[in-house]
């Protein structure tokens, strides 16, 4: 494998735990240079600063990766294992946001004893990212 990913500590919190990692960057660890990327494989950061969901408010920006490969967009937030795919950029963003807030609805009301290892971690991450609005 020519590359490895690492998590970059977020400045949003003074406490250092797994829930504070919000941004993923990629670095190549090979004496050979990485293969040239063509224009159809761009990877960019997607940042959502404000929620359009009536149930949840974002406490801090949601930073995900968006890429386009062979005419298809992929939007991903690996820490929550959320991925969306579409040929239309606006559609992939809408699908991703729907999946994100569906995950909030599914995970946040659960007791920790009902959750496995990964869903517990997702719940911790979601608590750092969102706040439930008053009447919900």
N, C-alpha and C positions, 0 to 999 in steps of 0.2 A: 504494500500500500504506500503510495507516494505522499499522501497528505494525512494530516490529523487535525481534528478540531479541538479548540480549547475554549473555555468560557472566560469571559472578561468580567472582572468584578465591577458591579454597578455602583455608582456614587450615590444612589438613592437612599442608602441606609448605612449607618455606621456599623451595624452588626454584620458579621461575616458568616453567613450560612447559605445553604444551597438555594434558598428562596430568593436571594439577592442577586443572582446571576441573570441578567436580562439580555445580553447581547452575545451572539456567536460570531466568531471570526475564524477564518481559515488560514493556515500557514503551511507551507510545504517544507518537509524535512527530508530532502533528498539532495545528494550532490549534483544530480542532474536537474536542469531547470524544468519547471512544469510545462506540460504541453501547451502550445499556443491555443488560446480560446478564440473561436470565431464570434462574430457579432451576435449570433443567435443564442449564445450561452452566457449572457450577462447576468450577474448576480448583484442585486442592490438591496439596501435596507428599506424596509417599509415601516413607517412609524405612524401609529395612530395615537393622537394626543387627546382626542375627545370622543366619548362614546355617543353613538346615536341610538342606543338601547335605552328604553324607558325604565327598565328594572335595575340597571347597573351604571355606576359612574366610574370612570377610570381614575385610580389614585395616582398613577404615573403612566407615562407613555408605554404603549405596547410596541415593541420593536421586533419585527419578523424579517425573514429573508424572502425576497421575490426574485424569481429568475424566469427566463424565457429560453426554451430549448425546442427547436424544430416546430415553432409556431404555437407551442403550448406554454401557458404561464403556470408557475408553481409558486404558491405562497406557503411558507412553513414557519412554524414555531416549534423547533425540536424539543424544547424543554417540556412542552405539554403534549408532544406527539400529535400536533395538529398540522394537517396538510390539506391544501385545496388545489385543484387543477381545473384549468379552463383555457380555451383559446382566446377568450376576451379578458382583458386586464380588469375592467370594472366588475365583471362577473366573478372572477377569482377572488377579488377583495370582498365582495358581498357574501360569497359562499364561505370564505374563511371567517368573517365576522359572525355569520349565523352559527357556524360550528363552535366558535369561541364562546358565544353566549349560551349556546345549548350545553356546552361543557360546564359552564357556571351553574346553570339550572340543575344539571345532573349531579354534580359533585358537592357543591357548597352546602346543601341541606343535610348531607349524610353525616352520621356520626363516624368518628375515626375508626371505631371498632368494626364498622361495616365495610371499610375500605382496605384494599390490598396495598402493597408497598408503593406502587406507582401512583394509584389514585390519591393516596395520602400526600405524596409529594406534589401532585397537581393541585390539590386543595390548598396546600401551603403557598404555592406559586400564585394561585388565583386570589388568595387573601392579600397578597402584596400588590396585586394589580387592580382589583376592583372593590367597590363598596356597593352594597345593596341599597337601593333608594327606599325612602320612607314607607310607602304604602304596600310594599311587596314583601 
